């Protein structure tokens, strides 16, 4: 499923594209009305994105998964709260937070909190903390190179923009006093072609053959992007999607709701991985 989330996140700003010539519909009580079209807002947002070298973000996500049906059905929920700092070039990232999930040792009747921390840096690698042993693990260099290549490729949204032109009629374009609000609703498998092509490219880069998307159907996808009217920064992204997948003969239903809020831009010059982590981390096998 991580591959699915990665693909849905690729080219977030690309979801602002719609080749229409009308200005944004003002919401109730909007007095600061802009006449910019969606394409114009998109172009300005992309231009601004080129100037962003670093950012911080907070993410709240709830994921509800149901497997099977009838009396044997199992349902569980995972809540995540994350904070992230990222530098674009050279790529560096620090992520920390926690996940609340069912405690399977108690048949899922109770929940447990799992702290999460990760560093990623181009010249150093990817390091993840093992909370059970309070130690650090390093991803093998060959795996990290593949992840790094995919991350760098996703920074270029040109191809995604071309693919998304077919979804023009699915966008709505509104404005408040401070923001442009761009919403995309898609139901059924309208997005599967786009996601499937991205999955296939990622899997080829990683030397994998089986595509998990073959058994996937997309029930609903909803994005809401909030673009600042003055700076054209992407201030917030709300995402809600329902997926259905066949897994070992059972039907898996997943609903994911997330809110990502970007808090600062261009405030970071470097992200340093503590030397003790680099020196003591064991390579993950």
JODA-V288467 format. One line per field, one symbol per residue. ss: DSSP state (H for helix, E for strand, - for the rest). psi: psi as a letter, one per 40 degrees, with the letter a starting at -180 (. if undefined). A space follows every 50 residues. Layout:
# JODA-V288467
ss = ???
psi = ???
This chain:
# JODA-V288467
ss = -HHHHHHHH--HHHHH------E-EE----------EHHHHHHHHHHHHH H--EEEEEEEEEEEEEE--HHH-EEEEEEEEEEEEEE----EEEEEEEEE EE-HHH----EEEEEEEEEEE---EEEEEE----EEEE--HHHHHHHHHH HHHH---HHHHHHHHHHHHHEEEEE---EEEEEEEEE----HHHHHHHHH HHHHH------HHHHEEEEEEEEEEEEE-----EEEEEEEEEEEEEE--E EEEEEEEEEEEEEEE---------HHHHHH-EE--
psi = ddddddddehfdddeehhgieiihhhihehdghieiiddddddddddddd eheiiiihhhhhhhhhhaiadeihhiihhhhihhhhhdhihiihhiaihh iihedffeeiiihhihhiihhdedahhhhhddefiiihhidddddddddd dddedheddddddedefdeeiihiiadeihhhhhhhiafdeddddddddd dddddefidhheedehihdhhhhhhhhhddefihdihhhhihihihhfei hhhhhhhihhhhdiifehdihhhhdddddeiihh.
